[in-house]
């Protein structure tokens, strides 16, 4: 007997995710449950932000060198700094590092809390925080290790860029600049895309299997390798959804006079978007088999939209008595 080939749908989970989101948040609507799930979603978002900045330099000046750039930033030589300046900068740098690490830890634990709230259709904080402690800590250590190794690889790829600054006090130029930019850009693209594709399903798999991050990453990579085409299309569709969510978030921020921009408050206001995004991800993953179905074995499980069964019309009109 031949096995029926598996078909991975991209748009079918979309409609089912809308139905599940409606049942979780609106059937019935409970303010306490809404706020609890919003808090879990808020924690899950920790450590995923980005920041931009500007460092004053004069790269366009032909007399640019590393020492002049240092003077532009500091306003003078290091010897002229007050005695408290260096300890202050070191303390601020350490505080930022500690804050980032703490946010990464809270984000890893929060992702399992948010997944549990959605999967079990409940607004719980303490129970999933304690129940998935091992998985959350494993995910945090995995991400911390990957972040350190990624920075190390990018630093090595950027040798043509920073070596002239350190050794000769001049900006990189010519072939060294081109090679350095290509290496850094290629490494960032390959590492970032590979990790995003392979680790995107880590949390659902770890939640379903109650396994560590290494096994979750390995299984995520297996999902990617088994159906690379649908997974890549899914990833691209998620980017489109992320852009749509960002536009909706901007609109809500303007409509609420920036109230939606307040941390946690904005998450609560836009909670249906976050719950829908997670549901779509979970429903897409469950197509790869029952071992990836986070709702399997739950009592009661979140009811999904039942399939529509069409009744064929009778071939002959009924005979009247």
Backbone torsions as a table, in degrees:
resi	resn	phi	psi	omega
1	UNK	NA	123.6	-178.2
2	UNK	-79.6	140.0	178.8
3	UNK	-78.7	135.6	179.4
4	UNK	-66.2	126.9	-179.4
5	UNK	-62.7	141.1	-178.8
6	UNK	-77.0	136.1	178.4
7	UNK	-118.7	119.1	-178.2
8	UNK	-97.6	116.8	-178.8
9	UNK	-93.0	146.9	177.6
10	UNK	-99.2	-40.9	-173.7
11	UNK	-96.8	-22.9	179.9
12	UNK	-60.0	-42.9	177.6
13	UNK	-64.2	-17.4	-179.2
14	UNK	-63.0	-49.9	-179.4
15	UNK	-66.9	-40.1	178.4
16	UNK	-63.9	-36.7	179.0
17	UNK	-65.1	-37.1	176.0
18	UNK	-61.9	-42.6	-179.0
19	UNK	-66.0	-44.8	-179.5
20	UNK	-66.1	-40.8	177.7
21	UNK	-60.7	-41.5	178.5
22	UNK	-62.4	-41.8	-178.0
23	UNK	-70.7	-33.8	-179.2
24	UNK	-71.3	-44.0	-170.3
25	UNK	-98.1	-24.4	-171.0
26	UNK	-123.1	-3.5	-177.4
27	UNK	-128.6	81.0	-3.2
28	UNK	-92.0	170.8	174.9
29	UNK	-83.2	124.8	177.9
30	UNK	-129.6	118.5	-175.2
31	UNK	-62.6	-42.9	-179.8
32	UNK	-62.3	-43.5	177.9
33	UNK	-63.9	-42.4	179.1
34	UNK	-58.5	-47.5	-178.0
35	UNK	-67.5	-36.1	179.3
36	UNK	-66.8	-45.8	177.5
37	UNK	-63.6	-37.3	177.3
38	UNK	-62.6	-37.0	178.0
39	UNK	-66.8	-40.8	176.8
40	UNK	-62.9	-41.8	177.9
41	UNK	-64.7	-35.8	178.5
42	UNK	-64.4	-44.0	177.6
43	UNK	-64.7	-38.3	-178.0
44	UNK	-63.9	-23.9	-178.2
45	UNK	-84.3	-6.6	-177.2
46	UNK	-65.4	141.6	176.9
47	UNK	80.9	1.6	-177.6
48	UNK	-105.7	4.1	-178.1
49	UNK	-82.4	175.6	178.6
50	UNK	-137.2	160.1	180.0
51	UNK	-139.7	155.2	177.0
52	UNK	-127.9	155.9	-179.1
53	UNK	-154.3	173.7	-179.4
54	UNK	-133.7	128.6	176.4
55	UNK	-110.4	121.6	-177.4
56	UNK	-68.3	123.1	176.2
57	UNK	-140.1	171.2	176.0
58	UNK	-126.9	55.3	-178.8
59	UNK	-60.8	-25.9	-179.5
60	UNK	-75.2	-12.6	-179.7
61	UNK	-85.6	130.8	-178.3
62	UNK	-66.4	-21.6	-179.9
63	UNK	-90.4	14.1	-177.7
64	UNK	-64.4	138.1	169.4
65	UNK	-148.4	171.7	-174.1
66	UNK	-63.2	-38.5	-178.2
67	UNK	-67.7	-39.4	178.6
68	UNK	-67.1	-36.6	176.4
69	UNK	-63.9	-38.1	177.0
70	UNK	-63.0	-40.0	178.5
71	UNK	-66.8	-35.5	177.9
72	UNK	-61.0	-39.7	-176.7
73	UNK	-79.6	-44.3	-172.3
74	UNK	-91.7	-19.0	-178.1
75	UNK	82.7	8.6	179.6
76	UNK	166.4	-176.6	-180.0
77	UNK	-75.8	163.9	179.9
78	UNK	-64.0	-34.3	-179.3
79	UNK	-62.9	-26.6	-177.8
80	UNK	-85.0	-5.9	179.9
81	UNK	-67.9	151.1	171.8
82	UNK	-62.8	156.7	-176.1
83	UNK	-64.2	-23.1	-177.9
84	UNK	-89.6	-6.0	-173.3
85	UNK	-68.1	-48.9	-177.3
86	UNK	-64.1	-47.3	176.0
87	UNK	-59.1	-35.6	178.6
88	UNK	-64.9	-46.2	179.6
89	UNK	-63.4	-40.8	177.9
90	UNK	-63.6	-42.6	179.1
91	UNK	-64.0	-42.0	178.1
92	UNK	-64.1	-42.2	178.6
93	UNK	-62.1	-43.3	178.5
94	UNK	-65.3	-38.8	179.0
95	UNK	-63.2	-40.3	178.6
96	UNK	-64.8	-43.2	178.8
97	UNK	-61.3	-45.4	179.5
98	UNK	-62.5	-41.0	179.4
99	UNK	-63.1	-44.0	179.1
100	UNK	-62.0	-42.6	-179.6
101	UNK	-64.6	-42.6	179.0
102	UNK	-63.1	-41.6	178.2
103	UNK	-64.6	-38.2	176.1
104	UNK	-62.4	-40.5	179.2
105	UNK	-65.9	-46.7	178.1
106	UNK	-62.9	-37.8	179.4
107	UNK	-65.3	-40.2	179.0
108	UNK	-65.5	-44.4	178.1
109	UNK	-67.3	-37.8	-178.6
110	UNK	-67.4	-29.6	179.8
111	UNK	-65.4	-36.5	176.8
112	UNK	-73.2	-33.8	175.2
113	UNK	-63.8	-45.5	-179.3
114	UNK	-65.5	-42.8	177.9
115	UNK	-61.4	-40.2	-179.5
116	UNK	-66.4	-40.5	178.7
117	UNK	-61.3	-40.2	-178.5
118	UNK	-74.6	-44.4	-176.7
119	UNK	-66.7	-43.6	-176.7
120	UNK	-92.1	0.6	177.5
121	UNK	54.1	56.8	-178.6
122	UNK	-149.2	158.7	176.0
123	UNK	-106.8	80.6	-176.3
124	UNK	-119.2	143.1	179.4
125	UNK	-119.5	-55.2	-173.6
126	UNK	-67.7	-44.6	-175.9
127	UNK	-60.9	-52.8	178.4
128	UNK	-68.8	-28.2	176.9
129	UNK	-60.2	-42.4	179.8
130	UNK	-81.2	-38.7	-174.5
131	UNK	-66.4	-37.4	-175.7
132	UNK	-109.0	34.4	179.0
133	UNK	-63.7	-46.8	-177.3
134	UNK	-63.7	-45.3	-179.6
135	UNK	-65.6	-41.9	-179.7
136	UNK	-64.1	-43.6	178.4
137	UNK	-66.0	-37.3	177.7
138	UNK	-63.9	-41.7	177.8
139	UNK	-64.5	-39.8	179.0
140	UNK	-62.4	-48.0	-180.0
141	UNK	-63.9	-37.5	178.2
142	UNK	-63.3	-47.2	-179.2
143	UNK	-66.9	-36.3	178.4
144	UNK	-65.1	-41.8	178.1
145	UNK	-65.3	-43.7	179.9
146	UNK	-63.7	-39.6	179.4
147	UNK	-63.8	-42.3	179.3
148	UNK	-64.9	-46.0	-179.6
149	UNK	-65.6	-36.5	179.1
150	UNK	-65.2	-42.9	176.7
151	UNK	-62.3	-38.4	179.1
152	UNK	-64.9	-44.1	180.0
153	UNK	-65.0	-43.5	178.9
154	UNK	-63.7	-39.3	177.7
155	UNK	-62.4	-40.1	177.2
156	UNK	-67.5	-39.6	178.1
157	UNK	-66.6	-24.6	-177.7
158	UNK	-91.2	12.3	179.5
159	UNK	-54.8	-43.7	178.0
160	UNK	-62.0	-17.0	-179.8
161	UNK	-90.6	-44.8	-174.6
162	UNK	-94.1	-16.1	-179.4
163	UNK	-64.1	-44.8	176.4
164	UNK	-61.3	-32.6	178.8
165	UNK	-64.5	-43.2	-175.9
166	UNK	-77.9	-43.4	-173.2
167	UNK	-82.6	-37.9	-174.1
168	UNK	-120.3	-6.3	179.2
169	UNK	68.9	28.6	-179.9
170	UNK	-130.4	160.3	-179.4
171	UNK	-75.9	150.0	176.6
172	UNK	-68.4	145.1	-178.8
173	UNK	-155.0	167.8	176.9
174	UNK	68.1	-140.8	-177.4
175	UNK	-64.7	-35.1	179.2
176	UNK	-61.3	-41.3	179.1
177	UNK	-65.6	-44.6	-179.2
178	UNK	-64.5	-47.6	-179.6
179	UNK	-62.2	-42.6	179.6
180	UNK	-62.2	-44.4	179.1
181	UNK	-64.5	-40.6	178.8
182	UNK	-64.3	-43.8	-179.2
183	UNK	-64.2	-47.7	-178.9
184	UNK	-64.1	-46.0	179.6
185	UNK	-62.2	-42.2	179.3
186	UNK	-65.0	-43.3	-179.7
187	UNK	-64.9	-45.2	179.6
188	UNK	-61.6	-42.5	-179.1
189	UNK	-65.4	-48.2	-177.3
190	UNK	-67.0	-48.0	-178.5
191	UNK	-65.2	-46.0	-177.9
192	UNK	-64.7	-46.3	-179.1
193	UNK	-67.7	-42.3	179.6
194	UNK	-62.5	-45.5	179.6
195	UNK	-66.6	-38.9	-179.7
196	UNK	-64.0	-44.0	-179.2
197	UNK	-69.2	-43.9	-174.1
198	UNK	-78.1	-30.6	-174.7
199	UNK	-101.2	3.5	-175.1
200	UNK	-64.9	-30.7	-178.0
201	UNK	-102.3	13.5	-176.6
202	UNK	-60.7	-49.2	-176.0
203	UNK	-63.1	-47.9	176.8
204	UNK	-59.8	-39.5	179.8
205	UNK	-68.1	-44.0	177.5
206	UNK	-64.1	-37.0	177.9
207	UNK	-65.3	-43.1	-177.3
208	UNK	-72.6	-42.8	-173.9
209	UNK	-90.7	-15.0	-173.8
210	UNK	56.3	49.0	-176.7
211	UNK	-115.7	174.2	178.2
212	UNK	-80.0	175.3	-174.9
213	UNK	-69.9	-35.3	-179.1
214	UNK	-63.8	-45.7	177.6
215	UNK	-65.9	-38.8	177.6
216	UNK	-62.1	-40.1	177.8
217	UNK	-66.4	-41.4	180.0
218	UNK	-63.4	-40.8	178.9
219	UNK	-70.1	-34.6	176.3
220	UNK	-63.5	-42.4	176.5
221	UNK	-63.4	-35.7	177.1
222	UNK	-64.4	-39.6	176.1
223	UNK	-61.5	-43.1	179.4
224	UNK	-62.8	-43.7	-176.5
225	UNK	-73.2	-27.5	-179.2
226	UNK	-72.9	-36.7	-179.9
227	UNK	-139.1	70.1	-174.8
228	UNK	-64.9	-36.2	-178.5
229	UNK	-62.2	-57.0	179.3
230	UNK	-61.3	-35.7	-179.3
231	UNK	-66.0	-42.2	178.7
232	UNK	-66.0	-40.7	176.1
233	UNK	-62.8	-40.4	176.7
234	UNK	-61.0	-43.8	-179.9
235	UNK	-62.6	-42.1	178.4
236	UNK	-65.9	-39.3	177.9
237	UNK	-65.1	-35.7	176.7
238	UNK	-65.2	-33.7	176.3
239	UNK	-64.4	-42.1	176.9
240	UNK	-61.4	-43.1	178.2
241	UNK	-64.0	-37.7	179.2
242	UNK	-64.3	-39.1	176.8
243	UNK	-64.3	-42.8	178.4
244	UNK	-62.7	-41.7	178.5
245	UNK	-63.6	-40.0	178.8
246	UNK	-63.4	-39.4	177.9
247	UNK	-65.9	-41.9	177.5
248	UNK	-63.9	-40.2	179.1
249	UNK	-62.6	-41.4	177.4
250	UNK	-63.5	-41.9	179.1
251	UNK	-64.3	-43.1	179.2
252	UNK	-66.5	-35.6	177.9
253	UNK	-62.9	-41.9	177.9
254	UNK	-69.1	-41.5	-177.8
255	UNK	-67.8	-30.3	-178.8
256	UNK	-99.3	16.2	179.1
257	UNK	56.4	45.3	176.6
258	UNK	71.0	8.5	176.4
259	UNK	-65.1	-36.3	179.8
260	UNK	-67.4	-12.2	177.9
261	UNK	-85.6	-9.0	178.9
262	UNK	-72.4	131.6	179.4
263	UNK	-54.8	143.4	-176.9
264	UNK	69.9	-46.6	179.1
265	UNK	-61.4	-45.3	178.0
266	UNK	-63.9	-36.6	177.7
267	UNK	-63.6	-40.9	179.4
268	UNK	-65.5	-41.4	-179.0
269	UNK	-65.0	-41.0	-176.5
270	UNK	-98.9	20.8	-175.7
271	UNK	-56.4	-40.6	178.8
272	UNK	-55.6	-33.7	179.0
273	UNK	-66.2	-42.7	-178.8
274	UNK	-70.6	-40.6	178.9
275	UNK	-65.2	-41.5	178.0
276	UNK	-62.2	-44.2	-178.4
277	UNK	-60.9	-41.9	179.4
278	UNK	-69.4	-40.7	178.1
279	UNK	-61.0	-42.0	178.9
280	UNK	-61.5	-41.0	178.7
281	UNK	-64.7	-44.5	-178.5
282	UNK	-67.9	-39.2	-179.6
283	UNK	-71.3	-31.7	174.2
284	UNK	-66.9	-43.4	-176.9
285	UNK	-66.5	-34.4	-176.1
286	UNK	-66.7	-13.8	177.4
287	UNK	-70.1	-16.1	-177.9
288	UNK	-83.3	-0.2	176.0
289	UNK	135.7	162.0	-178.4
290	UNK	-62.3	-24.3	178.6
291	UNK	-69.7	-11.5	177.5
292	UNK	-111.7	10.2	-179.5
293	UNK	-90.9	107.1	-176.9
294	UNK	-69.9	-17.5	178.9
295	UNK	-89.1	-5.7	-177.1
296	UNK	-66.2	131.7	175.4
297	UNK	83.1	-0.2	179.8
298	UNK	-85.1	143.8	178.1
299	UNK	-135.4	108.6	-2.2
300	UNK	-88.9	147.9	176.0
301	UNK	-81.8	160.8	176.4
302	UNK	-66.2	120.9	-178.2
303	UNK	-66.8	130.4	177.6
304	UNK	-97.5	166.7	-180.0
305	UNK	-65.3	121.1	-178.7
306	UNK	-68.9	149.6	178.0
307	UNK	-66.9	144.4	180.0
308	UNK	-81.9	123.0	179.7
309	UNK	-104.5	119.5	-179.1
310	UNK	-90.4	130.5	178.5
311	UNK	-92.7	119.0	-177.5
312	UNK	-67.7	145.3	179.5
313	UNK	-68.9	151.3	178.8
314	UNK	-64.9	144.8	-179.2
315	UNK	-72.3	-27.4	179.3
316	UNK	-130.1	146.6	177.9
317	UNK	-65.5	143.9	-179.5
318	UNK	-61.9	143.8	179.3
319	UNK	-79.4	126.5	-179.7
320	UNK	-77.1	142.8	177.7
321	UNK	-68.5	NA	NA
